[in-house]
Amino acid sequence: MRAARLIRMALLLQSSPGLTAGALARELHVSERTVIRDAQALQEAGVPVRSERGRAGGYHLAPGHRTRLTTLHPTEAETLYLSGLPAALRDLGLSDAADAARLKLSATLLPSLRAAAESSVRRFHLDAPAWFREPSAPELLPELARAVWADRTVELAYARPARDGAPPRTVTRPLEPYGLVLKAGVWYVVGRVPGERPGRDGAWRTYRVDRVTALRPAPGADEPFVRDPTFDLAAHWQAHSAGFARALLRTTVTVRLTERGLRGLPGVADPAGEALARAPAPDAAGRVTLDLPVESEEVAFAQLAGLGADAEVLAPEGLRARFRAHAQALTSVYGAEPDQR
């Protein structure tokens, strides 16, 4: 445990010289007193760690000292080779760079560790896209990725889909692209509109990259934008993705389900889990009535139609009427023998 922490501390000082005891304590999840003791332990082991006072002070390694990667544990080497999605790197235009990095890493490893790292590639493959979806990289993704790397403000045109009776339309706005997220085979860009503070509602925006129809450098943005140092893409996505998904659920339908319909509901409606958790006890006939959040009546019809007679929509009336018309149409088709002419 301590040996791994000492190695991590040396690597942190190599990559970020001048870290204070407080900063190291936060990174290593220990106290500042432990950091001081660990620095002394590294010095005793021959690692030239030195502490400097003053505004530019902190912990440093002696100039020219490099920590060798041959201290990697086999499990750590295996994990490094799994630290990227091949398809995602290809979409971003980074597959060649990733291959070069793996070759350089392999060259620095001891032969035993090299074999362990390469074996992980033969045992694990990470496939991001969902089933029955043809993976395709958005045309503008590599260009947007370059803007993310360079902290360049862009002006993007975004095709907003039809919603709540409003027709589809294209909006154009400037964006400081902070990061890209791959979720179930779909790329999203997370950023903020210049001039809006991160703490305000609406400052952070999330867009599907495949709906970005045009992209260019923002007029007048000749210099990289200044990143908010407190922004953490992974933490932001985790905190807001659930709310983002709930924001898509703009309609609630009331549906009565048989026991078989209850079992089948999670397979046709993504947000069924929460609705089932709040469901009341079955009635005398064994049916359960629950309120199901959905994107729209159109989506609800497509989802619930797959359950057949095991799902009865009670409200809203417009959706119930649509199922009634659908049932009548099916009766007209299947109510007679097929035409053999």
Secondary structure by P-SEA (a helix, b strand, c coil): caaaaaaaaaaaaaacccccaaaaaaaacccaaaaaaaaaaaaaaccbbbbbbcccccccccccbbbbcccccaaaaaaaaacccaaaaaaaccaaaaaaaaaaaaaaccaaaaaaaaaaaacbbbbccccccccccccaaaaaaaaaaabbbbbbbbbcccccccccbbbbbbbccccccccccbbbbbbbcccccccccccbbbbcccccccccccccccccccccccccaaaaaaacaaaaaaaaccbbbbbbbcaaaaaacccccccaaaaaaaccccccccbbbbbbbcccaaaaaaaccccccccccccaaaaaaaaaaaaaaaaaacccccccc
